[in-house]
Amino acid sequence: MNASGTFDVTLTPQPLAGESAMGSLALDKTFHGDLEATS
């Protein structure tokens, strides 16, 4: 089985944890087309 379509990606900066200089991003994907879903 194959499904085709597009997806949107939203990156959201996350607060720094403690004194770490490294940041992180939350990654949300929304699929459109043959498959409608959020990941």
PDBQT receptor file of N, H, CA, C and O in Angstrom, charges set to zero:
ATOM      1  N   MET A   1       0.842  -1.167   0.000  1.00  0.00    +0.000 N 
ATOM      2  CA  MET A   1       0.000   0.000   0.000  1.00  0.00    +0.000 C 
ATOM      3  C   MET A   1       0.892   1.236   0.000  1.00  0.00    +0.000 C 
ATOM      4  O   MET A   1       1.888   1.287   0.722  1.00  0.00    +0.000 OA
ATOM      5  N   ASN A   2       0.539   2.220  -0.799  1.00  0.00    +0.000 N 
ATOM      6  H   ASN A   2      -0.270   2.179  -1.385  1.00  0.00    +0.000 HD
ATOM      7  CA  ASN A   2       1.264   3.486  -0.857  1.00  0.00    +0.000 C 
ATOM      8  C   ASN A   2       0.310   4.635  -0.583  1.00  0.00    +0.000 C 
ATOM      9  O   ASN A   2      -0.864   4.588  -0.950  1.00  0.00    +0.000 OA
ATOM     10  N   ALA A   3       0.823   5.650   0.058  1.00  0.00    +0.000 N 
ATOM     11  H   ALA A   3       1.777   5.688   0.357  1.00  0.00    +0.000 HD
ATOM     12  CA  ALA A   3       0.065   6.877   0.287  1.00  0.00    +0.000 C 
ATOM     13  C   ALA A   3       0.945   8.033  -0.167  1.00  0.00    +0.000 C 
ATOM     14  O   ALA A   3       2.166   7.992  -0.014  1.00  0.00    +0.000 OA
ATOM     15  N   SER A   4       0.320   9.058  -0.724  1.00  0.00    +0.000 N 
ATOM     16  H   SER A   4      -0.671   9.091  -0.848  1.00  0.00    +0.000 HD
ATOM     17  CA  SER A   4       1.101  10.218  -1.138  1.00  0.00    +0.000 C 
ATOM     18  C   SER A   4       0.427  11.484  -0.648  1.00  0.00    +0.000 C 
ATOM     19  O   SER A   4      -0.781  11.510  -0.411  1.00  0.00    +0.000 OA
ATOM     20  N   GLY A   5       1.211  12.521  -0.502  1.00  0.00    +0.000 N 
ATOM     21  H   GLY A   5       2.192  12.500  -0.695  1.00  0.00    +0.000 HD
ATOM     22  CA  GLY A   5       0.689  13.793  -0.040  1.00  0.00    +0.000 C 
ATOM     23  C   GLY A   5       1.819  14.696   0.397  1.00  0.00    +0.000 C 
ATOM     24  O   GLY A   5       2.984  14.449   0.084  1.00  0.00    +0.000 OA
ATOM     25  N   THR A   6       1.478  15.727   1.111  1.00  0.00    +0.000 N 
ATOM     26  H   THR A   6       0.532  15.929   1.366  1.00  0.00    +0.000 HD
ATOM     27  CA  THR A   6       2.461  16.691   1.599  1.00  0.00    +0.000 C 
ATOM     28  C   THR A   6       2.410  16.735   3.121  1.00  0.00    +0.000 C 
ATOM     29  O   THR A   6       1.514  16.163   3.742  1.00  0.00    +0.000 OA
ATOM     30  N   PHE A   7       3.383  17.422   3.710  1.00  0.00    +0.000 N 
ATOM     31  H   PHE A   7       4.110  17.887   3.205  1.00  0.00    +0.000 HD
ATOM     32  CA  PHE A   7       3.343  17.628   5.153  1.00  0.00    +0.000 C 
ATOM     33  C   PHE A   7       3.935  18.980   5.490  1.00  0.00    +0.000 C 
ATOM     34  O   PHE A   7       4.794  19.491   4.772  1.00  0.00    +0.000 OA
ATOM     35  N   ASP A   8       3.472  19.558   6.588  1.00  0.00    +0.000 N 
ATOM     36  H   ASP A   8       2.774  19.143   7.172  1.00  0.00    +0.000 HD
ATOM     37  CA  ASP A   8       3.985  20.818   7.116  1.00  0.00    +0.000 C 
ATOM     38  C   ASP A   8       4.781  20.510   8.372  1.00  0.00    +0.000 C 
ATOM     39  O   ASP A   8       4.415  19.633   9.155  1.00  0.00    +0.000 OA
ATOM     40  N   VAL A   9       5.875  21.239   8.556  1.00  0.00    +0.000 N 
ATOM     41  H   VAL A   9       6.173  21.951   7.921  1.00  0.00    +0.000 HD
ATOM     42  CA  VAL A   9       6.714  21.065   9.741  1.00  0.00    +0.000 C 
ATOM     43  C   VAL A   9       6.750  22.382  10.502  1.00  0.00    +0.000 C 
ATOM     44  O   VAL A   9       6.983  23.439   9.915  1.00  0.00    +0.000 OA
ATOM     45  N   THR A  10       6.520  22.316  11.811  1.00  0.00    +0.000 N 
ATOM     46  H   THR A  10       6.331  21.458  12.288  1.00  0.00    +0.000 HD
ATOM     47  CA  THR A  10       6.601  23.492  12.673  1.00  0.00    +0.000 C 
ATOM     48  C   THR A  10       7.693  23.247  13.705  1.00  0.00    +0.000 C 
ATOM     49  O   THR A  10       7.651  22.261  14.440  1.00  0.00    +0.000 OA
ATOM     50  N   LEU A  11       8.672  24.151  13.755  1.00  0.00    +0.000 N 
ATOM     51  H   LEU A  11       8.706  24.952  13.157  1.00  0.00    +0.000 HD
ATOM     52  CA  LEU A  11       9.745  24.067  14.744  1.00  0.00    +0.000 C 
ATOM     53  C   LEU A  11       9.485  25.111  15.819  1.00  0.00    +0.000 C 
ATOM     54  O   LEU A  11       9.273  26.285  15.516  1.00  0.00    +0.000 OA
ATOM     55  N   THR A  12       9.504  24.674  17.092  1.00  0.00    +0.000 N 
ATOM     56  H   THR A  12       9.676  23.720  17.338  1.00  0.00    +0.000 HD
ATOM     57  CA  THR A  12       9.253  25.578  18.209  1.00  0.00    +0.000 C 
ATOM     58  C   THR A  12      10.446  25.520  19.161  1.00  0.00    +0.000 C 
ATOM     59  O   THR A  12      10.724  24.463  19.727  1.00  0.00    +0.000 OA
ATOM     60  N   PRO A  13      11.160  26.642  19.349  1.00  0.00    +0.000 N 
ATOM     61  CA  PRO A  13      12.284  26.646  20.293  1.00  0.00    +0.000 C 
ATOM     62  C   PRO A  13      11.807  26.287  21.697  1.00  0.00    +0.000 C 
ATOM     63  O   PRO A  13      10.742  26.724  22.134  1.00  0.00    +0.000 OA
ATOM     64  N   GLN A  14      12.605  25.491  22.392  1.00  0.00    +0.000 N 
ATOM     65  H   GLN A  14      13.470  25.136  22.036  1.00  0.00    +0.000 HD
ATOM     66  CA  GLN A  14      12.299  25.092  23.756  1.00  0.00    +0.000 C 
ATOM     67  C   GLN A  14      13.206  25.856  24.718  1.00  0.00    +0.000 C 
ATOM     68  O   GLN A  14      14.316  26.238  24.348  1.00  0.00    +0.000 OA
ATOM     69  N   PRO A  15      12.748  26.079  25.943  1.00  0.00    +0.000 N 
ATOM     70  CA  PRO A  15      13.573  26.811  26.919  1.00  0.00    +0.000 C 
ATOM     71  C   PRO A  15      14.888  26.074  27.192  1.00  0.00    +0.000 C 
ATOM     72  O   PRO A  15      14.951  24.846  27.134  1.00  0.00    +0.000 OA
ATOM     73  N   LEU A  16      15.929  26.844  27.489  1.00  0.00    +0.000 N 
ATOM     74  H   LEU A  16      15.878  27.842  27.536  1.00  0.00    +0.000 HD
ATOM     75  CA  LEU A  16      17.212  26.244  27.842  1.00  0.00    +0.000 C 
ATOM     76  C   LEU A  16      17.087  25.516  29.171  1.00  0.00    +0.000 C 
ATOM     77  O   LEU A  16      16.413  25.985  30.089  1.00  0.00    +0.000 OA
ATOM     78  N   ALA A  17      17.741  24.367  29.264  1.00  0.00    +0.000 N 
ATOM     79  H   ALA A  17      18.288  23.986  28.518  1.00  0.00    +0.000 HD
ATOM     80  CA  ALA A  17      17.708  23.567  30.489  1.00  0.00    +0.000 C 
ATOM     81  C   ALA A  17      18.947  23.893  31.320  1.00  0.00    +0.000 C 
ATOM     82  O   ALA A  17      20.065  23.559  30.928  1.00  0.00    +0.000 OA
ATOM     83  N   GLY A  18      18.753  24.528  32.437  1.00  0.00    +0.000 N 
ATOM     84  H   GLY A  18      17.845  24.799  32.755  1.00  0.00    +0.000 HD
ATOM     85  CA  GLY A  18      19.865  24.837  33.332  1.00  0.00    +0.000 C 
ATOM     86  C   GLY A  18      20.840  25.813  32.695  1.00  0.00    +0.000 C 
ATOM     87  O   GLY A  18      20.434  26.772  32.039  1.00  0.00    +0.000 OA
ATOM     88  N   GLU A  19      22.142  25.560  32.895  1.00  0.00    +0.000 N 
ATOM     89  H   GLU A  19      22.472  24.781  33.428  1.00  0.00    +0.000 HD
ATOM     90  CA  GLU A  19      23.179  26.447  32.376  1.00  0.00    +0.000 C 
ATOM     91  C   GLU A  19      23.704  25.982  31.027  1.00  0.00    +0.000 C 
ATOM     92  O   GLU A  19      24.695  26.518  30.531  1.00  0.00    +0.000 OA
ATOM     93  N   SER A  20      23.065  25.012  30.440  1.00  0.00    +0.000 N 
ATOM     94  H   SER A  20      22.260  24.577  30.842  1.00  0.00    +0.000 HD
ATOM     95  CA  SER A  20      23.506  24.485  29.152  1.00  0.00    +0.000 C 
ATOM     96  C   SER A  20      23.385  25.553  28.070  1.00  0.00    +0.000 C 
ATOM     97  O   SER A  20      22.396  26.283  28.015  1.00  0.00    +0.000 OA
ATOM     98  N   ALA A  21      24.388  25.636  27.222  1.00  0.00    +0.000 N 
ATOM     99  H   ALA A  21      25.192  25.042  27.267  1.00  0.00    +0.000 HD
ATOM    100  CA  ALA A  21      24.354  26.591  26.112  1.00  0.00    +0.000 C 
ATOM    101  C   ALA A  21      23.643  25.995  24.901  1.00  0.00    +0.000 C 
ATOM    102  O   ALA A  21      23.409  26.690  23.912  1.00  0.00    +0.000 OA
ATOM    103  N   MET A  22      23.302  24.712  24.976  1.00  0.00    +0.000 N 
ATOM    104  H   MET A  22      23.493  24.148  25.779  1.00  0.00    +0.000 HD
ATOM    105  CA  MET A  22      22.644  24.062  23.848  1.00  0.00    +0.000 C 
ATOM    106  C   MET A  22      21.135  24.232  23.952  1.00  0.00    +0.000 C 
ATOM    107  O   MET A  22      20.548  24.032  25.015  1.00  0.00    +0.000 OA
ATOM    108  N   GLY A  23      20.525  24.597  22.855  1.00  0.00    +0.000 N 
ATOM    109  H   GLY A  23      21.002  24.760  21.992  1.00  0.00    +0.000 HD
ATOM    110  CA  GLY A  23      19.075  24.722  22.809  1.00  0.00    +0.000 C 
ATOM    111  C   GLY A  23      18.477  23.513  22.126  1.00  0.00    +0.000 C 
ATOM    112  O   GLY A  23      19.195  22.665  21.595  1.00  0.00    +0.000 OA
ATOM    113  N   SER A  24      17.172  23.439  22.142  1.00  0.00    +0.000 N 
ATOM    114  H   SER A  24      16.589  24.128  22.573  1.00  0.00    +0.000 HD
ATOM    115  CA  SER A  24      16.490  22.349  21.446  1.00  0.00    +0.000 C 
ATOM    116  C   SER A  24      15.217  22.888  20.815  1.00  0.00    +0.000 C 
ATOM    117  O   SER A  24      14.726  23.956  21.181  1.00  0.00    +0.000 OA
ATOM    118  N   LEU A  25      14.691  22.132  19.862  1.00  0.00    +0.000 N 
ATOM    119  H   LEU A  25      15.089  21.264  19.564  1.00  0.00    +0.000 HD
ATOM    120  CA  LEU A  25      13.479  22.508  19.149  1.00  0.00    +0.000 C 
ATOM    121  C   LEU A  25      12.469  21.382  19.235  1.00  0.00    +0.000 C 
ATOM    122  O   LEU A  25      12.833  20.209  19.153  1.00  0.00    +0.000 OA
ATOM    123  N   ALA A  26      11.202  21.730  19.400  1.00  0.00    +0.000 N 
ATOM    124  H   ALA A  26      10.906  22.683  19.466  1.00  0.00    +0.000 HD
ATOM    125  CA  ALA A  26      10.120  20.747  19.280  1.00  0.00    +0.000 C 
ATOM    126  C   ALA A  26       9.752  20.704  17.800  1.00  0.00    +0.000 C 
ATOM    127  O   ALA A  26       9.659  21.748  17.154  1.00  0.00    +0.000 OA
ATOM    128  N   LEU A  27       9.544  19.519  17.265  1.00  0.00    +0.000 N 
ATOM    129  H   LEU A  27       9.619  18.671  17.789  1.00  0.00    +0.000 HD
ATOM    130  CA  LEU A  27       9.247  19.317  15.856  1.00  0.00    +0.000 C 
ATOM    131  C   LEU A  27       7.858  18.716  15.726  1.00  0.00    +0.000 C 
ATOM    132  O   LEU A  27       7.625  17.594  16.174  1.00  0.00    +0.000 OA
ATOM    133  N   ASP A  28       6.930  19.451  15.117  1.00  0.00    +0.000 N 
ATOM    134  H   ASP A  28       7.120  20.363  14.753  1.00  0.00    +0.000 HD
ATOM    135  CA  ASP A  28       5.568  18.968  14.892  1.00  0.00    +0.000 C 
ATOM    136  C   ASP A  28       5.340  18.833  13.396  1.00  0.00    +0.000 C 
ATOM    137  O   ASP A  28       5.638  19.752  12.633  1.00  0.00    +0.000 OA
ATOM    138  N   LYS A  29       4.810  17.682  12.971  1.00  0.00    +0.000 N 
ATOM    139  H   LYS A  29       4.568  16.935  13.591  1.00  0.00    +0.000 HD
ATOM    140  CA  LYS A  29       4.528  17.445  11.555  1.00  0.00    +0.000 C 
ATOM    141  C   LYS A  29       3.030  17.217  11.376  1.00  0.00    +0.000 C 
ATOM    142  O   LYS A  29       2.405  16.502  12.159  1.00  0.00    +0.000 OA
ATOM    143  N   THR A  30       2.465  17.824  10.347  1.00  0.00    +0.000 N 
ATOM    144  H   THR A  30       2.972  18.404   9.711  1.00  0.00    +0.000 HD
ATOM    145  CA  THR A  30       1.068  17.611   9.990  1.00  0.00    +0.000 C 
ATOM    146  C   THR A  30       1.033  17.115   8.552  1.00  0.00    +0.000 C 
ATOM    147  O   THR A  30       1.524  17.787   7.645  1.00  0.00    +0.000 OA
ATOM    148  N   PHE A  31       0.447  15.932   8.347  1.00  0.00    +0.000 N 
ATOM    149  H   PHE A  31       0.048  15.387   9.084  1.00  0.00    +0.000 HD
ATOM    150  CA  PHE A  31       0.401  15.300   7.036  1.00  0.00    +0.000 C 
ATOM    151  C   PHE A  31      -0.925  15.596   6.357  1.00  0.00    +0.000 C 
ATOM    152  O   PHE A  31      -1.968  15.627   7.010  1.00  0.00    +0.000 OA
ATOM    153  N   HIS A  32      -0.887  15.814   5.032  1.00  0.00    +0.000 N 
ATOM    154  H   HIS A  32      -0.040  15.789   4.501  1.00  0.00    +0.000 HD
ATOM    155  CA  HIS A  32      -2.074  16.096   4.230  1.00  0.00    +0.000 C 
ATOM    156  C   HIS A  32      -2.054  15.195   2.996  1.00  0.00    +0.000 C 
ATOM    157  O   HIS A  32      -0.981  14.828   2.518  1.00  0.00    +0.000 OA
ATOM    158  N   GLY A  33      -3.200  14.845   2.490  1.00  0.00    +0.000 N 
ATOM    159  H   GLY A  33      -4.072  15.143   2.879  1.00  0.00    +0.000 HD
ATOM    160  CA  GLY A  33      -3.287  14.032   1.275  1.00  0.00    +0.000 C 
ATOM    161  C   GLY A  33      -3.996  12.735   1.576  1.00  0.00    +0.000 C 
ATOM    162  O   GLY A  33      -5.026  12.725   2.250  1.00  0.00    +0.000 OA
ATOM    163  N   ASP A  34      -3.438  11.610   1.067  1.00  0.00    +0.000 N 
ATOM    164  H   ASP A  34      -2.601  11.618   0.520  1.00  0.00    +0.000 HD
ATOM    165  CA  ASP A  34      -4.037  10.298   1.300  1.00  0.00    +0.000 C 
ATOM    166  C   ASP A  34      -4.065   9.955   2.787  1.00  0.00    +0.000 C 
ATOM    167  O   ASP A  34      -4.898   9.166   3.232  1.00  0.00    +0.000 OA
ATOM    168  N   LEU A  35      -3.153  10.550   3.550  1.00  0.00    +0.000 N 
ATOM    169  H   LEU A  35      -2.476  11.191   3.188  1.00  0.00    +0.000 HD
ATOM    170  CA  LEU A  35      -3.048  10.311   4.988  1.00  0.00    +0.000 C 
ATOM    171  C   LEU A  35      -3.217  11.650   5.693  1.00  0.00    +0.000 C 
ATOM    172  O   LEU A  35      -2.471  12.588   5.410  1.00  0.00    +0.000 OA
ATOM    173  N   GLU A  36      -4.171  11.759   6.595  1.00  0.00    +0.000 N 
ATOM    174  H   GLU A  36      -4.777  10.997   6.825  1.00  0.00    +0.000 HD
ATOM    175  CA  GLU A  36      -4.358  12.965   7.405  1.00  0.00    +0.000 C 
ATOM    176  C   GLU A  36      -3.951  12.614   8.827  1.00  0.00    +0.000 C 
ATOM    177  O   GLU A  36      -4.603  11.796   9.477  1.00  0.00    +0.000 OA
ATOM    178  N   ALA A  37      -2.864  13.232   9.321  1.00  0.00    +0.000 N 
ATOM    179  H   ALA A  37      -2.334  13.896   8.794  1.00  0.00    +0.000 HD
ATOM    180  CA  ALA A  37      -2.368  12.874  10.650  1.00  0.00    +0.000 C 
ATOM    181  C   ALA A  37      -1.480  13.982  11.190  1.00  0.00    +0.000 C 
ATOM    182  O   ALA A  37      -1.047  14.869  10.453  1.00  0.00    +0.000 OA
ATOM    183  N   THR A  38      -1.216  13.916  12.492  1.00  0.00    +0.000 N 
ATOM    184  H   THR A  38      -1.568  13.196  13.091  1.00  0.00    +0.000 HD
ATOM    185  CA  THR A  38      -0.272  14.804  13.156  1.00  0.00    +0.000 C 
ATOM    186  C   THR A  38       0.700  13.944  13.932  1.00  0.00    +0.000 C 
ATOM    187  O   THR A  38       0.311  12.974  14.583  1.00  0.00    +0.000 OA
ATOM    188  N   SER A  39       1.986  14.315  13.857  1.00  0.00    +0.000 N 
ATOM    189  H   SER A  39       2.302  15.103  13.329  1.00  0.00    +0.000 HD
ATOM    190  CA  SER A  39       3.018  13.535  14.533  1.00  0.00    +0.000 C 
ATOM    191  C   SER A  39       3.801  14.452  15.446  1.00  0.00    +0.000 C 
ATOM    192  O   SER A  39       4.728  14.007  16.122  1.00  0.00    +0.000 OA
TER     193      SER A  39
